[in-house]
Amino acid sequence: MFRILAVAAAAALLSGAATAQNKIKYALGDVVGIDDLPLLVAAERSKKRGVEVEITPFKNEDIATQAVINGQADIGQGTPYAAIEKVNVPIRFFVQLWSLQFFPVVANEHYKSWKDLDGQEIAVQGRGSGTEAIMLLMAKQHGIKYKNVSYVPGSQVRALALIKGNIRASILDATNKNFLMREAPGKFTILPLGEIKASDESLFARLEYLQKNQAAVQVFVEELVRVNREINKNPMSIVEERKKLGLLKDLPAKLEEELPTYFKEGVAGGIFPNDGGAENAAKTDLEFFALSGSIKKENPKVDDYWHLAPLKAALSRLK
C-alpha cells in the first residue's frame, strides 16, 4: 500500500492516561496511507459527534495487536486471528473495514506460475496478515511449499523491492500492482487467485472494552459504515472529503493521482462493505483463515472471534 509517514509516535499513545468513554485509542500496525482515508474521514466525523479517535501508527501489526491485548490501546486494525487464539484475554472483531483485494506478483524472468514457486522465497506484509494467509492458502491449493516467507511491511516497499530485484515474488494491493506494471512493463506476471472475500482489515478490541464503551464504539462504527456507503455510491466522494477535511496534506502528487483509481477499483472489486461485513464476513473469515492455517481451533464459531452487537446497533440507526 502507498503509505506516508504519520507524525504521531507510538510512545505518545502508550504513555497516555486511562481511556475515557468519549476517546478511543486506535492502534494502526503501519504508517497512515491512502487506503486509510475512509478511516480518517470516519474519525473526523466521530469527533464532531463527541467521540475522539486518536490514531497512532506502530512499527508493525504485531506490536499494534499487543498494545490492544495489553490494554494500552483500545482498538486495533488487522486480522490477527492466530494471535487472538494464543492469548487468554478475550479479543473480538466487531466490524470489517474492507475485504481482501491483493495480487500475487512474480518476476517473470524467474517464475511463470504457482508451481514455479515451489521451494522458493516469497515476501508478505506481516505474520498473521491477510497477505500471508492468501499465499499460504495458494501453496496448499497448488501443492507447493515455500522455502521461506519474509515479512516486509508496506505494499509500496515490496513493489520497489520487486523493481530493484531484491525480492522476486510477493503480493501487492491494487495501487502498487498498478504502479509496478507501469514502472516495469512486461517484467512481472500476476498469478491467478480465484474468488477470495475474507477480511483484509477489520477492527478488534478487548471484549470488556466493547461492552463498557458501547456508545462511543457505536458512533465510530456508524461513521465507518456511512463512509463506505458513500464510496460505493460515488468513489470520488472520498477524494472530495479528503480535500474538505484537509487530510493527508503531505501526500506526494504522484500518489494523489492514484486516489481515484484506487477507490474506483475497490468499489468494482466490492471490497468496501455497506454493512460492516456483518455475520457473513465473520463466517467467511473463519473458513478462509482456517484453510490458510491462521486459525488452528477445530470447529471455530463466530462468537469465539467476533462481537457483532456494536455493528448491529449501528446498522439499526443507519437504516
C-alpha positions as a Markdown table, in Angstrom:
| # | Residue | x | y | z |
|---|---|---|---|---|
| 1 | Met | 0.0 | 0.0 | 0.0 |
| 2 | Phe | 1.1 | 3.5 | -0.7 |
| 3 | Arg | 1.8 | 5.0 | 2.8 |
| 4 | Ile | 3.2 | 8.2 | 4.1 |
| 5 | Leu | 4.8 | 8.7 | 7.5 |
| 6 | Ala | 2.5 | 9.9 | 10.2 |
| 7 | Val | 3.5 | 12.5 | 12.7 |
| 8 | Ala | 2.3 | 10.8 | 15.9 |
| 9 | Ala | 4.6 | 8.4 | 17.7 |
| 10 | Ala | 3.5 | 5.2 | 19.3 |
| 11 | Ala | 5.2 | 6.2 | 22.6 |
| 12 | Ala | 2.7 | 9.0 | 22.9 |
| 13 | Leu | -0.2 | 6.6 | 23.0 |
| 14 | Leu | 1.4 | 4.2 | 25.4 |
| 15 | Ser | 2.2 | 7.0 | 27.9 |
| 16 | Gly | -1.4 | 8.3 | 27.8 |
| 17 | Ala | -3.9 | 8.3 | 30.6 |
| 18 | Ala | -6.7 | 5.8 | 31.0 |
| 19 | Thr | -9.2 | 5.8 | 28.2 |
| 20 | Ala | -12.3 | 7.9 | 28.7 |
| 21 | Gln | -15.6 | 6.8 | 27.1 |
| 22 | Asn | -15.5 | 9.6 | 24.6 |
| 23 | Lys | -11.9 | 8.9 | 23.5 |
| 24 | Ile | -10.8 | 5.9 | 21.5 |
| 25 | Lys | -7.1 | 5.0 | 21.3 |
| 26 | Tyr | -6.6 | 3.4 | 17.9 |
| 27 | Ala | -3.5 | 1.3 | 17.1 |
| 28 | Leu | -2.6 | 1.1 | 13.5 |
| 29 | Gly | 0.1 | -1.5 | 12.5 |
| 30 | Asp | 1.7 | 0.7 | 9.8 |
| 31 | Val | 2.0 | 4.3 | 8.8 |
| 32 | Val | -1.1 | 6.1 | 7.5 |
| 33 | Gly | -1.7 | 5.8 | 3.8 |
| 34 | Ile | -4.3 | 6.5 | 1.1 |
| 35 | Asp | -6.2 | 3.3 | 1.8 |
| 36 | Asp | -6.8 | 4.6 | 5.4 |
| 37 | Leu | -8.7 | 7.6 | 4.1 |
| 38 | Pro | -12.2 | 6.1 | 4.9 |
| 39 | Leu | -10.9 | 5.6 | 8.5 |
| 40 | Leu | -9.6 | 9.1 | 8.7 |
| 41 | Val | -12.9 | 10.6 | 7.5 |
| 42 | Ala | -14.9 | 8.4 | 9.9 |
| 43 | Ala | -12.6 | 9.6 | 12.8 |
| 44 | Glu | -13.1 | 13.3 | 11.9 |
| 45 | Arg | -16.9 | 12.8 | 11.7 |
| 46 | Ser | -16.9 | 10.9 | 15.0 |
| 47 | Lys | -15.0 | 13.8 | 16.6 |
| 48 | Lys | -17.8 | 16.1 | 15.6 |
| 49 | Arg | -20.2 | 13.8 | 17.4 |
| 50 | Gly | -18.1 | 13.9 | 20.6 |
| 51 | Val | -16.0 | 10.8 | 20.1 |
| 52 | Glu | -12.3 | 11.5 | 19.6 |
| 53 | Val | -10.5 | 8.7 | 17.7 |
| 54 | Glu | -6.7 | 9.0 | 18.4 |
| 55 | Ile | -4.9 | 7.1 | 15.6 |
| 56 | Thr | -1.4 | 6.1 | 16.4 |
| 57 | Pro | 0.8 | 4.2 | 13.9 |
| 58 | Phe | 3.0 | 1.4 | 15.2 |
| 59 | Lys | 6.1 | -0.2 | 13.6 |
| 60 | Asn | 4.1 | -3.3 | 12.6 |
| 61 | Glu | 0.9 | -5.2 | 13.1 |
| 62 | Asp | 2.3 | -7.5 | 15.8 |
| 63 | Ile | 3.2 | -4.5 | 18.1 |
| 64 | Ala | -0.2 | -2.8 | 17.5 |
| 65 | Thr | -2.0 | -6.1 | 18.3 |
| 66 | Gln | 0.0 | -6.5 | 21.5 |
| 67 | Ala | -1.0 | -2.9 | 22.5 |
| 68 | Val | -4.6 | -3.9 | 22.3 |
| 69 | Ile | -4.1 | -7.2 | 24.1 |
| 70 | Asn | -2.2 | -5.4 | 26.9 |
| 71 | Gly | -4.9 | -2.7 | 27.2 |
| 72 | Gln | -2.5 | 0.1 | 26.1 |
| 73 | Ala | -4.7 | 0.7 | 23.1 |
| 74 | Asp | -8.5 | 0.3 | 22.8 |
| 75 | Ile | -9.0 | -0.7 | 19.2 |
| 76 | Gly | -6.6 | -2.4 | 16.7 |
| 77 | Gln | -6.8 | -2.9 | 12.9 |
| 78 | Gly | -5.9 | -6.1 | 11.0 |
| 79 | Thr | -6.7 | -9.8 | 11.0 |
| 80 | Pro | -4.6 | -11.3 | 13.9 |
| 81 | Tyr | -6.6 | -14.5 | 14.3 |
| 82 | Ala | -3.5 | -16.5 | 15.2 |
| 83 | Ala | -2.5 | -14.1 | 17.9 |
| 84 | Ile | -6.0 | -14.0 | 19.3 |
| 85 | Glu | -6.1 | -17.7 | 19.7 |
| 86 | Lys | -2.9 | -17.7 | 21.7 |
| 87 | Val | -3.9 | -15.3 | 24.5 |
| 88 | Asn | -6.2 | -15.7 | 27.4 |
| 89 | Val | -7.6 | -12.2 | 27.1 |
| 90 | Pro | -10.9 | -12.2 | 25.1 |
| 91 | Ile | -10.3 | -10.2 | 22.0 |
| 92 | Arg | -13.1 | -9.8 | 19.4 |
| 93 | Phe | -13.5 | -8.4 | 15.9 |
| 94 | Phe | -16.6 | -6.1 | 15.6 |
| 95 | Val | -16.6 | -4.6 | 12.1 |
| 96 | Gln | -14.9 | -5.2 | 8.7 |
| 97 | Leu | -13.3 | -2.2 | 7.1 |
| 98 | Trp | -12.6 | -3.8 | 3.7 |
| 99 | Ser | -12.1 | -7.3 | 2.3 |
| 100 | Leu | -9.1 | -8.7 | 0.6 |
| 101 | Gln | -8.1 | -7.4 | -2.8 |
| 102 | Phe | -4.5 | -8.4 | -3.4 |
| 103 | Phe | -2.4 | -9.5 | -6.4 |
| 104 | Pro | 0.4 | -12.1 | -6.2 |
| 105 | Val | 3.2 | -10.9 | -8.4 |
| 106 | Val | 6.3 | -12.7 | -9.6 |
| 107 | Ala | 9.3 | -11.6 | -11.7 |
| 108 | Asn | 8.7 | -13.5 | -14.9 |
| 109 | Glu | 12.4 | -13.7 | -15.6 |
| 110 | His | 12.3 | -16.4 | -12.8 |
| 111 | Tyr | 8.7 | -17.6 | -12.4 |
| 112 | Lys | 5.7 | -18.1 | -14.6 |
| 113 | Ser | 3.2 | -20.0 | -12.4 |
| 114 | Trp | 2.4 | -21.0 | -8.8 |
| 115 | Lys | 4.2 | -24.3 | -9.4 |
| 116 | Asp | 7.4 | -22.4 | -10.1 |
| 117 | Leu | 7.3 | -21.0 | -6.5 |
| 118 | Asp | 7.8 | -24.5 | -5.0 |
| 119 | Gly | 10.9 | -24.3 | -2.9 |
| 120 | Gln | 11.3 | -20.5 | -3.5 |
| 121 | Glu | 11.2 | -17.4 | -1.2 |
| 122 | Ile | 8.2 | -15.0 | -1.0 |
| 123 | Ala | 7.6 | -11.8 | 0.8 |
| 124 | Val | 4.3 | -10.7 | 2.5 |
| 125 | Gln | 3.1 | -7.9 | 4.7 |
| 126 | Gly | 3.4 | -9.5 | 8.1 |
| 127 | Arg | 2.9 | -12.6 | 10.3 |
| 128 | Gly | -0.8 | -13.4 | 10.5 |
| 129 | Ser | -1.7 | -10.8 | 7.8 |
| 130 | Gly | -4.2 | -11.4 | 5.1 |
| 131 | Thr | -1.4 | -11.3 | 2.6 |
| 132 | Glu | 0.3 | -14.2 | 4.3 |
| 133 | Ala | -3.0 | -16.1 | 4.6 |
| 134 | Ile | -3.5 | -15.8 | 0.9 |
| 135 | Met | -0.1 | -17.0 | 0.0 |
| 136 | Leu | -0.3 | -20.0 | 2.4 |
| 137 | Leu | -3.7 | -20.9 | 1.0 |
| 138 | Met | -2.4 | -20.8 | -2.5 |
| 139 | Ala | 0.5 | -23.0 | -1.6 |
| 140 | Lys | -1.9 | -25.6 | -0.2 |
| 141 | Gln | -4.2 | -25.4 | -3.2 |
| 142 | His | -1.3 | -25.8 | -5.7 |
| 143 | Gly | 0.6 | -28.5 | -3.7 |
| 144 | Ile | 3.8 | -26.4 | -3.2 |
| 145 | Lys | 5.9 | -25.4 | -0.3 |
| 146 | Tyr | 7.8 | -22.1 | 0.0 |
| 147 | Lys | 11.5 | -22.2 | 1.1 |
| 148 | Asn | 11.0 | -19.1 | 3.2 |
| 149 | Val | 8.4 | -16.4 | 4.0 |
| 150 | Ser | 9.8 | -13.0 | 4.6 |
| 151 | Tyr | 7.8 | -10.2 | 6.4 |
| 152 | Val | 8.2 | -6.9 | 4.6 |
| 153 | Pro | 5.6 | -4.3 | 5.8 |
| 154 | Gly | 4.3 | -1.9 | 3.2 |
| 155 | Ser | 3.0 | -2.8 | -0.2 |
| 156 | Gln | 4.9 | 0.1 | -1.7 |
| 157 | Val | 8.1 | -1.2 | -0.1 |
| 158 | Arg | 7.5 | -4.6 | -1.6 |
| 159 | Ala | 6.8 | -3.1 | -5.0 |
| 160 | Leu | 10.0 | -1.1 | -5.0 |
| 161 | Ala | 11.9 | -4.2 | -3.8 |
| 162 | Leu | 10.5 | -6.2 | -6.8 |
| 163 | Ile | 11.6 | -3.5 | -9.2 |
| 164 | Lys | 15.1 | -3.4 | -7.7 |
| 165 | Gly | 15.3 | -7.2 | -7.8 |
| 166 | Asn | 15.7 | -7.6 | -4.1 |
| 167 | Ile | 12.7 | -9.9 | -4.0 |
| 168 | Arg | 11.2 | -12.0 | -6.8 |
| 169 | Ala | 7.8 | -13.0 | -5.6 |
| 170 | Ser | 5.4 | -11.0 | -3.4 |
| 171 | Ile | 1.8 | -9.8 | -3.1 |
| 172 | Leu | 0.6 | -6.3 | -3.6 |
| 173 | Asp | -2.5 | -4.2 | -3.2 |
| 174 | Ala | -4.2 | -2.7 | -6.3 |
| 175 | Thr | -2.5 | 0.6 | -6.2 |
| 176 | Asn | 1.0 | -0.8 | -6.0 |
| 177 | Lys | 0.2 | -3.5 | -8.6 |
| 178 | Asn | -0.7 | -0.7 | -11.0 |
| 179 | Phe | 2.5 | 1.2 | -10.0 |
| 180 | Leu | 4.7 | -1.9 | -10.6 |
| 181 | Met | 3.2 | -2.6 | -14.0 |
| 182 | Arg | 3.5 | 1.0 | -15.1 |
| 183 | Glu | 7.1 | 1.4 | -13.9 |
| 184 | Ala | 8.3 | -2.0 | -15.1 |
| 185 | Pro | 6.1 | -3.0 | -18.1 |
| 186 | Gly | 6.5 | -6.6 | -19.2 |
| 187 | Lys | 8.7 | -7.7 | -16.3 |
| 188 | Phe | 6.2 | -9.1 | -13.9 |
| 189 | Thr | 3.3 | -11.6 | -14.0 |
| 190 | Ile | 0.2 | -11.5 | -11.8 |
| 191 | Leu | -0.7 | -15.0 | -10.7 |
| 192 | Pro | -4.4 | -16.1 | -10.6 |
| 193 | Leu | -6.2 | -16.1 | -7.2 |
| 194 | Gly | -9.8 | -17.0 | -7.8 |
| 195 | Glu | -12.5 | -15.7 | -5.6 |
| 196 | Ile | -11.4 | -14.6 | -2.1 |
| 197 | Lys | -13.6 | -12.4 | 0.0 |
| 198 | Ala | -12.1 | -12.7 | 3.5 |
| 199 | Ser | -11.3 | -9.6 | 5.6 |
| 200 | Asp | -8.2 | -7.6 | 4.7 |
| 201 | Glu | -8.7 | -5.1 | 7.6 |
| 202 | Ser | -11.2 | -5.5 | 10.4 |
| 203 | Leu | -11.3 | -3.8 | 13.8 |
| 204 | Phe | -10.8 | -5.7 | 17.0 |
| 205 | Ala | -10.8 | -4.8 | 20.7 |
| 206 | Arg | -10.9 | -6.4 | 24.2 |
| 207 | Leu | -14.4 | -7.7 | 24.8 |
| 208 | Glu | -14.6 | -5.9 | 28.1 |
| 209 | Tyr | -13.8 | -2.6 | 26.3 |
| 210 | Leu | -16.5 | -3.1 | 23.8 |
| 211 | Gln | -19.1 | -3.8 | 26.5 |
| 212 | Lys | -18.1 | -0.9 | 28.7 |
| 213 | Asn | -17.9 | 1.7 | 25.8 |
| 214 | Gln | -20.9 | 0.8 | 23.7 |
| 215 | Ala | -22.0 | 4.3 | 23.0 |
| 216 | Ala | -18.6 | 5.6 | 21.7 |
| 217 | Val | -17.9 | 2.4 | 19.7 |
| 218 | Gln | -21.3 | 2.6 | 18.1 |
| 219 | Val | -20.8 | 6.2 | 16.9 |
| 220 | Phe | -17.4 | 5.2 | 15.4 |
| 221 | Val | -18.9 | 2.2 | 13.7 |
| 222 | Glu | -21.8 | 4.2 | 12.3 |
| 223 | Glu | -19.4 | 6.6 | 10.7 |
| 224 | Leu | -17.2 | 3.9 | 9.3 |
| 225 | Val | -20.2 | 2.2 | 7.6 |
| 226 | Arg | -21.5 | 5.6 | 6.4 |
| 227 | Val | -18.2 | 6.4 | 4.7 |
| 228 | Asn | -18.1 | 3.0 | 2.9 |
| 229 | Arg | -21.7 | 3.5 | 1.6 |
| 230 | Glu | -20.7 | 6.9 | 0.2 |
| 231 | Ile | -17.7 | 5.5 | -1.5 |
| 232 | Asn | -19.7 | 2.7 | -3.1 |
| 233 | Lys | -22.3 | 5.2 | -4.3 |
| 234 | Asn | -19.6 | 7.6 | -5.6 |
| 235 | Pro | -15.9 | 6.6 | -5.4 |
| 236 | Met | -14.8 | 10.2 | -5.9 |
| 237 | Ser | -16.7 | 11.3 | -2.7 |
| 238 | Ile | -13.7 | 10.2 | -0.6 |
| 239 | Val | -11.4 | 12.3 | -2.7 |
| 240 | Glu | -13.6 | 15.3 | -2.2 |
| 241 | Glu | -13.8 | 14.6 | 1.6 |
| 242 | Arg | -10.1 | 14.5 | 1.9 |
| 243 | Lys | -9.8 | 18.0 | 0.4 |
| 244 | Lys | -12.7 | 19.3 | 2.5 |
| 245 | Leu | -11.2 | 17.9 | 5.8 |
| 246 | Gly | -7.6 | 18.6 | 4.9 |
| 247 | Leu | -6.4 | 15.0 | 5.3 |
| 248 | Leu | -3.1 | 13.6 | 4.2 |
| 249 | Lys | -1.9 | 17.1 | 3.3 |
| 250 | Asp | 1.7 | 15.9 | 2.6 |
| 251 | Leu | 0.6 | 13.3 | 0.1 |
| 252 | Pro | 3.0 | 13.4 | -2.9 |
| 253 | Ala | 1.5 | 14.4 | -6.3 |
| 254 | Lys | 2.2 | 11.0 | -7.8 |
| 255 | Leu | 0.2 | 9.3 | -5.0 |
| 256 | Glu | -2.6 | 11.9 | -5.2 |
| 257 | Glu | -3.1 | 10.9 | -8.8 |
| 258 | Glu | -3.7 | 7.3 | -7.7 |
| 259 | Leu | -6.6 | 8.1 | -5.4 |
| 260 | Pro | -9.4 | 7.9 | -7.9 |
| 261 | Thr | -8.1 | 4.7 | -9.4 |
| 262 | Tyr | -7.6 | 3.0 | -6.1 |
| 263 | Phe | -11.1 | 3.7 | -4.9 |
| 264 | Lys | -12.8 | 3.0 | -8.2 |
| 265 | Glu | -11.1 | -0.4 | -8.4 |
| 266 | Gly | -12.0 | -1.1 | -4.8 |
| 267 | Val | -15.7 | -0.4 | -5.5 |
| 268 | Ala | -15.6 | -2.5 | -8.6 |
| 269 | Gly | -14.0 | -5.3 | -6.6 |
| 270 | Gly | -16.6 | -5.0 | -3.9 |
| 271 | Ile | -14.1 | -4.6 | -1.1 |
| 272 | Phe | -15.9 | -1.8 | 0.9 |
| 273 | Pro | -18.9 | -3.5 | 2.7 |
| 274 | Asn | -22.1 | -1.5 | 3.1 |
| 275 | Asp | -23.0 | -3.4 | 6.2 |
| 276 | Gly | -19.6 | -3.6 | 8.0 |
| 277 | Gly | -19.3 | -7.2 | 6.8 |
| 278 | Ala | -21.8 | -8.4 | 9.4 |
| 279 | Glu | -22.1 | -12.1 | 10.2 |
| 280 | Asn | -21.2 | -13.1 | 6.6 |
| 281 | Ala | -17.7 | -11.5 | 6.9 |
| 282 | Ala | -17.2 | -13.4 | 10.2 |
| 283 | Lys | -18.2 | -16.7 | 8.7 |
| 284 | Thr | -16.1 | -16.1 | 5.5 |
| 285 | Asp | -13.1 | -15.2 | 7.7 |
| 286 | Leu | -13.3 | -18.4 | 9.8 |
| 287 | Glu | -13.4 | -20.5 | 6.7 |
| 288 | Phe | -10.5 | -18.7 | 4.9 |
| 289 | Phe | -8.2 | -18.3 | 7.9 |
| 290 | Ala | -8.8 | -21.9 | 9.0 |
| 291 | Leu | -7.9 | -23.1 | 5.5 |
| 292 | Ser | -4.8 | -21.0 | 5.4 |
| 293 | Gly | -3.7 | -22.2 | 8.8 |
| 294 | Ser | -4.0 | -19.0 | 10.8 |
| 295 | Ile | -6.9 | -20.4 | 12.8 |
| 296 | Lys | -6.0 | -23.7 | 14.5 |
| 297 | Lys | -9.1 | -24.3 | 16.6 |
| 298 | Glu | -11.3 | -27.1 | 15.5 |
| 299 | Asn | -14.9 | -26.1 | 14.5 |
| 300 | Pro | -14.4 | -22.4 | 15.2 |
| 301 | Lys | -17.5 | -20.4 | 16.0 |
| 302 | Val | -18.3 | -16.8 | 15.1 |
| 303 | Asp | -18.8 | -15.9 | 18.8 |
| 304 | Asp | -15.3 | -17.1 | 19.6 |
| 305 | Tyr | -13.8 | -14.3 | 17.4 |
| 306 | Trp | -16.5 | -11.7 | 16.8 |
| 307 | His | -18.8 | -9.5 | 18.8 |
| 308 | Leu | -21.4 | -8.1 | 16.5 |
| 309 | Ala | -23.5 | -6.2 | 18.9 |
| 310 | Pro | -21.9 | -2.7 | 18.2 |
| 311 | Leu | -22.4 | -3.3 | 14.4 |
| 312 | Lys | -26.0 | -4.4 | 14.7 |
| 313 | Ala | -26.8 | -1.3 | 16.9 |
| 314 | Ala | -25.1 | 0.9 | 14.3 |
| 315 | Leu | -26.9 | -0.6 | 11.4 |
| 316 | Ser | -30.2 | -0.2 | 13.1 |
| 317 | Arg | -29.6 | 3.5 | 13.3 |
| 318 | Leu | -28.4 | 3.8 | 9.7 |
| 319 | Lys | -31.4 | 2.3 | 8.1 |
